[in-house]
């Protein structure tokens, strides 16, 4: 999520389950949604023949968030409270097409997110950027926000928005939205 990598001058590191760490570069931050696209910088090793070896990361398949249904079972994975790695929770999709205003605990970051997925799968601080999966193991959303003071009301950005952002970064190096330059003034 963009709110996780908001500091433009900071250095970011990715930690794997195997205990390895890799530096990461933020390729783009979405100007509207709470998304960011990162690239993991891998050290290249050279084998005996002089060929570069690059470790292949395990990947998950990206699903389709177009046909989600309320009541559908989902699984959220994250780093709960920034302390409990690989926390897994399950629940259902509680709502679709929600509009929320999200902020960080300091109030420095405030953003309105449209068309997000609401779930009762436990999403805690630290789960941001983790996947929301369907029962096929496909990513259908990116965990992004919780309602403070409530129990089990969390939100995820739909994976179709994420796929659009990834494709734009591949093609243009940034995430772009079209805007009509029309403004109004109250008289």
Secondary structure, DSSP 4 states (H G I P E B T S, - for coil): -GGGG--TT--EEEE-TTS-EEEEEEEEE-SSSS-EEEEEEPPPEE-TTS-EE-PPPP---B--STT--TT-EEEEEEEETTTEEEEEEEEEEEEEEEEEEEE-TTSS-EEEEEEEEEE-S---TT-TT-EEE-TTS-EEEEEEEE-TTSSS-EEEEEHHHHHHHHHHHHHHSS-------------
